[in-house]
Amino acid sequence: MAKVKVARKSTAIDMTPMVDLAFLLLTFFMLTTKFKPQEAVEILIPSSIAQTPLPATDVMIISVSKDGRVFFGVDSKHTREATIRRIMEKYNLDLSPDDVNTFSIMPQVGLPISALSQWLKAKPAERDKILQSAPGIPCDSAHNELGDWIVASRLSNTQLRIAIKGDVDSPYPVIKKVIDTLQDRNINKFNLITGKEAPELIDTSKL
């Protein structure tokens, strides 16, 4: 009796669809990823067990460094541009269209308004150095420019949520000045940015 030969089938796998899928996923993540903006100063935030996440958009962040300097920023380029135009009008600033465009791409401002024009006209590397050594935004009761930034940005975007990002070693009097600035403008709802900390587990066997 003749033997029946079983036809051999190829075990090769066409990887073309998998490669296409990998490139599609890579392209998707490259286009949708939002990188964290560079901050003027490094801030070590305190930890807590709070579970409320910070909104992804329409956020105003007031940062306080460990040496008590105050920085201000909003996450939207459109809001930043509208905000600086309101500040220009209030303080009679003569900024060029290029200066306005430069401000609109800067994530933070941390110096007095009188120094704003010189800062914006500087080269990018010089702007970073100026901001790192800047005295911060004045928020004293007699000269409170922080309040003007807050009002201008909220008029530019009524959907802004406010968050205070203070260093773990930030001076309490400065944090209080920031909170007082908000409350003086009838803003009593804001968030404090903290790091995640696992809640302490309770040993119920000892209860």
Buried (B, 14 or more C-beta within 10 A) or exposed (E): EEEEEEEEEEEEEEEEEEEEEEEEEEEEEEEEEEEEEEBBBEBEBBEEEEEEEEEEEBBBBBBBBBEBBBBBBBBBBEBBBBBBBBBBEEEEBEBEEEBBBBBBEBBBBBBBBEEBBEBBBBEEEEBEEBBEEBEBBBBEEEEBBBBBBBBBBBEBBEEBBBBBBBBEEBBEEBBEBBBBBBEEBEBEEBBBBBEEEEEEEEEEEEE
